[in-house]
């Protein structure tokens, strides 16, 4: 896969970001992009992300070496480097060190793989909302994915932030669970 040259950050596709938390994170990414390129991973550090560490994920984009077994257009793989504790509870485990294509849930593999592929191919941030139902429970989230580039040419990692909501459906109405201490909704016992 040959990536296209990066467009100026100011001319990238429009997004609708509802969460004020994600709006702040996107503004920080734009500042780090310096109005033109995807930021280098070193321009965004843990202190920049401190307010959202529980909901942050860092995905490494692993590009295959060109060779006869891969071919020149072999797609990258996506490996979880860091997953915030709130997301670990939401997902029912800690996938750090695992590739997306190794995750046991096929729905998770399909949704996550497509989202990361979209960021890599567009070389632009994305923000999406997902909603899932299981029996009388619902889970929804708004997810912002931000590309980073160590070589100013292709996406080498992705910083994401997910703002989840978990609740129950009763009489056709959704009711969010009460947040735990620290303002994060609990998904204890639920496995999505």
C-alpha positions, 0 to 999 in steps of 0.5 A: 500500500503506497500512502498518499502525501499528507494534506494540510491539517486545515484542509482535511475532511470535516468531522463531527465531534460531540464530546468536549473531551474529544474536542480538546484532544483534537485541538491538541492534535491540530496544534501538534500537527503545526497546521500541516502534517501529521504530528511526530509521535514525540510531539504528543506525550503522556502529560498532554494526554493526562486528562484522558489516560483512562480512555486512551489507546495507542495503536502501533501501525506495523508495516510489513517488510517488502518481500516475496511473501508480502508483496509491495502492497501488503497491508499493515497490522495494528498492535495495541501498545497502551490501553487505558484502564477504563477501556480495559474494563469496557472491553473485558480485558487488556489487549496490550501487545496483541494485534487486532487480528488476534483478538477473539471477538470477530465483531471487535476485529472487524470494527477496530480493523476497519477504523484503523485502516480508514485512518491509515488510508486517509492519513486523517483523524476520524471520529465515529459513534458506535452503539451495541445492544446485548439483552437489556444492556446497551453500550455506546461510545464516541471514538476519536482516532488521531494519526501520528507519523515518525517519518512524515510520510505514512501513519506509524501509530494512532492515538485514540480516545473512547468516551463510553456509555453503558446502561440498561434498556427498560420500557424501550428507554435507555438509562445510563449507569451511574458513573463511578468515582472519577466520573467514568461509567462502570462496565464491570461484568459486561463483556463486549 
